[in-house]
């Protein structure tokens, strides 16, 4: 039986004047998130305008567990007003 994996890319668009502050804030949850059960990948990438969280989870339950962690909700709340718009979240499954 093939193993189910959930992949996710979240694109955040911080206001330019708080880009570095937002990047530092989001980066603060990388280490604890990588220790969560079901987390296979959790990386922070960037270009000149956006931050990207590239994630892989065993399943939806593992992602729900991540969202329920106090550090996750704290970072989401702290950065809400720093973003130009709501995060764009793309969930996908491996096809081939």
C-alpha positions as CSV (number, residue, x, y, z in Angstrom):
1,X,0.0,0.0,0.0
2,X,1.3,3.4,-0.9
3,X,2.0,5.8,1.9
4,X,-0.3,8.9,2.1
5,X,1.6,12.2,2.2
6,X,0.2,15.7,2.4
7,X,2.3,18.5,0.8
8,X,1.7,22.1,1.5
9,X,3.1,25.4,0.3
10,X,2.1,28.5,2.2
11,X,3.0,31.9,0.6
12,X,3.2,34.9,3.0
13,X,3.5,38.4,1.7
14,X,4.8,40.6,4.5
15,X,4.7,44.4,4.3
16,X,8.2,45.5,3.1
17,X,9.0,47.4,6.3
18,X,8.5,44.3,8.4
19,X,9.8,41.6,6.0
20,X,12.9,40.7,8.1
21,X,11.0,40.8,11.4
22,X,8.3,38.5,9.9
23,X,11.0,36.1,8.5
24,X,12.6,35.9,11.9
25,X,9.3,35.3,13.6
26,X,8.3,32.5,11.2
27,X,11.7,30.9,11.4
28,X,11.4,30.6,15.2
29,X,8.9,27.7,14.8
30,X,11.0,25.6,12.4
31,X,12.9,23.6,15.0
32,X,9.9,22.7,17.2
33,X,7.8,21.9,14.2
34,X,10.3,19.5,12.7
35,X,10.1,17.5,16.0
36,X,6.3,17.1,15.7
37,X,4.9,13.6,15.0
38,X,4.1,13.3,11.3
39,X,6.2,16.2,10.1
40,X,8.4,15.1,7.2
41,X,9.5,18.5,5.9
42,X,9.2,22.0,7.2
43,X,11.3,24.7,5.4
44,X,11.2,28.4,5.1
45,X,12.2,29.9,1.7
46,X,12.0,33.5,0.4
47,X,12.3,35.7,-2.6
48,X,12.3,39.6,-2.6
49,X,8.6,39.9,-1.6
50,X,7.4,36.6,-0.2
51,X,8.1,34.0,2.4
52,X,7.2,30.4,1.5
53,X,6.7,27.5,4.0
54,X,7.3,24.2,2.2
55,X,5.9,21.4,4.2
56,X,5.2,17.6,4.0
57,X,3.1,15.8,6.5
58,X,2.1,12.2,7.1
59,X,-1.6,13.1,6.9
60,X,-4.1,15.8,7.7
61,X,-4.2,14.8,11.4
62,X,-0.4,15.7,11.7
63,X,-1.1,19.1,10.1
64,X,-4.0,19.7,12.5
65,X,-1.7,18.8,15.4
66,X,0.8,21.4,14.1
67,X,-1.9,24.1,13.9
68,X,-3.0,23.3,17.4
69,X,0.5,23.9,18.9
70,X,0.8,27.1,21.0
71,X,3.9,28.3,19.2
72,X,2.2,27.9,15.8
73,X,-0.9,29.9,16.9
74,X,1.4,32.5,18.6
75,X,3.4,33.1,15.4
76,X,0.3,33.2,13.2
77,X,-1.3,35.8,15.5
78,X,1.9,37.9,15.8
79,X,2.3,38.1,12.1
80,X,-1.3,38.7,11.1
81,X,-1.0,42.5,10.9
82,X,2.4,42.3,9.2
83,X,1.0,40.7,6.1
84,X,-0.3,42.5,3.0
85,X,-3.0,39.8,2.6
86,X,-4.0,36.5,4.0
87,X,-1.6,33.7,3.5
88,X,-2.1,31.7,0.3
89,X,-2.1,28.0,1.2
90,X,-1.8,25.3,-1.5
91,X,-2.3,21.6,-0.4
92,X,-1.4,18.8,-2.7
93,X,-0.7,15.1,-3.0
94,X,2.1,13.4,-4.9
95,X,0.8,12.1,-8.3
96,X,4.0,10.6,-9.8
